[in-house]
Protein backbone atom coordinates (compact mmCIF):
# COMPACT_ATOMS: atom_id res chain seq x y z
CA UNK A 1 0.00 0.00 0.00
CA UNK A 2 1.28 3.46 -0.85
CA UNK A 3 1.08 6.67 1.11
CA UNK A 4 -2.41 8.11 1.53
CA UNK A 5 -3.66 10.46 -1.17
CA UNK A 6 -2.69 14.08 -0.89
CA UNK A 7 -5.29 16.83 -0.78
CA UNK A 8 -4.57 19.67 -3.23
CA UNK A 9 -6.34 22.10 -0.90
CA UNK A 10 -4.62 21.08 2.35
CA UNK A 11 -1.39 22.81 3.42
CA UNK A 12 1.90 21.01 3.83
CA UNK A 13 3.61 21.33 7.22
CA UNK A 14 7.40 21.23 7.44
CA UNK A 15 8.14 18.91 10.36
CA UNK A 16 11.73 17.66 10.29
CA UNK A 17 15.01 17.38 8.48
CA UNK A 18 15.21 14.13 6.53
CA UNK A 19 18.65 13.55 8.08
CA UNK A 20 17.06 13.60 11.57
CA UNK A 21 15.24 10.33 10.85
CA UNK A 22 16.73 6.98 11.77
CA UNK A 23 15.20 3.59 10.96
CA UNK A 24 15.70 2.45 14.55
CA UNK A 25 14.45 5.60 16.28
CA UNK A 26 11.08 7.04 15.17
CA UNK A 27 10.52 10.74 15.69
CA UNK A 28 7.43 12.28 17.27
CA UNK A 29 6.27 15.72 16.11
CA UNK A 30 3.20 17.84 16.69
CA UNK A 31 1.29 19.67 13.97
CA UNK A 32 -1.75 21.80 14.82
CA UNK A 33 -2.29 19.82 18.02
CA UNK A 34 -2.00 16.48 16.21
CA UNK A 35 0.72 14.11 17.48
CA UNK A 36 2.38 12.41 14.51
CA UNK A 37 5.06 9.73 14.44
CA UNK A 38 7.63 9.80 11.64
CA UNK A 39 9.05 6.43 10.71
CA UNK A 40 11.86 5.61 8.28
CA UNK A 41 11.28 2.29 6.53
CA UNK A 42 13.40 1.15 3.58
CA UNK A 43 14.51 4.76 3.01
CA UNK A 44 10.86 5.91 2.80
CA UNK A 45 9.34 8.27 5.36
CA UNK A 46 5.93 7.33 6.77
CA UNK A 47 3.74 9.44 9.06
CA UNK A 48 1.22 7.82 11.41
CA UNK A 49 -1.05 8.99 14.19
CA UNK A 50 1.36 8.83 17.11
CA UNK A 51 -1.20 7.94 19.79
CA UNK A 52 -1.91 4.24 20.32
CA UNK A 53 -5.70 3.66 20.18
CA UNK A 54 -5.57 1.18 23.07
CA UNK A 55 -4.17 3.51 25.72
CA UNK A 56 -2.44 6.86 25.60
CA UNK A 57 1.09 5.99 24.57
CA UNK A 58 3.33 7.45 21.89
CA UNK A 59 4.05 4.98 19.12
CA UNK A 60 7.20 6.94 18.27
CA UNK A 61 8.58 5.75 21.63
CA UNK A 62 7.91 2.14 20.69
CA UNK A 63 10.09 -0.59 19.23
CA UNK A 64 10.42 -0.56 15.43
CA UNK A 65 11.36 -3.78 13.63
CA UNK A 66 10.59 -5.42 10.28
CA UNK A 67 8.15 -2.74 9.15
CA UNK A 68 6.18 -2.83 12.40
CA UNK A 69 5.98 -0.43 15.32
CA UNK A 70 5.16 -1.88 18.74
CA UNK A 71 3.51 0.35 21.31
CA UNK A 72 5.75 0.80 24.36
CA UNK A 73 2.86 0.39 26.80
CA UNK A 74 1.00 -2.84 26.02
CA UNK A 75 2.77 -4.18 22.89
CA UNK A 76 0.03 -3.34 20.39
CA UNK A 77 1.58 -3.68 16.93
CA UNK A 78 0.95 -1.63 13.77
CA UNK A 79 2.23 -1.90 10.22
CA UNK A 80 4.24 1.24 9.52
CA UNK A 81 3.48 1.46 5.79
CA UNK A 82 -0.30 1.23 6.22
CA UNK A 83 -1.21 1.87 9.87
CA UNK A 84 -2.88 -1.55 9.95
CA UNK A 85 -3.38 -2.96 13.45
CA UNK A 86 -1.67 -6.35 13.76
CA UNK A 87 -2.72 -7.32 17.27
CA UNK A 88 -6.12 -7.39 18.93
CA UNK A 89 -5.01 -5.21 21.83
CA UNK A 90 -4.43 -2.32 19.40
CA UNK A 91 -8.21 -2.12 18.81
CA UNK A 92 -8.08 -0.42 15.38
CA UNK A 93 -5.81 0.82 12.61
CA UNK A 94 -4.02 4.14 13.03
CA UNK A 95 -4.28 6.97 10.54
CA UNK A 96 -1.56 7.57 7.97
CA UNK A 97 -0.71 11.06 6.73
CA UNK A 98 0.60 12.12 3.30
CA UNK A 99 4.37 12.73 3.33
CA UNK A 100 6.75 14.43 0.96
CA UNK A 101 10.49 14.98 1.13
CA UNK A 102 11.87 18.01 -0.70
CA UNK A 103 15.36 19.50 -0.46
CA UNK A 104 16.15 17.49 2.65
CA UNK A 105 12.99 18.48 4.55
CA UNK A 106 10.03 16.27 5.49
CA UNK A 107 6.54 17.74 5.18
CA UNK A 108 3.19 16.17 6.00
CA UNK A 109 -0.44 17.01 5.36
CA UNK A 110 -3.02 16.99 8.13
CA UNK A 111 -6.29 16.75 6.24
CA UNK A 112 -9.33 17.82 8.28
CA UNK A 113 -11.76 14.98 8.96
Secondary structure as UniProt FT lines:
FT   TURN            8..9
FT   STRAND          12..17
FT   HELIX           18..20
FT   TURN            23..24
FT   STRAND          27..31
FT   TURN            32..33
FT   STRAND          34..41
FT   TURN            42..43
FT   STRAND          44..49
FT   HELIX           59..61
FT   STRAND          63..65
FT   TURN            66..67
FT   STRAND          68..70
FT   TURN            72..74
FT   STRAND          77..79
FT   TURN            80..82
FT   HELIX           88..90
FT   STRAND          96..97
FT   STRAND          99..102
FT   TURN            103..104
FT   STRAND          105..109
//
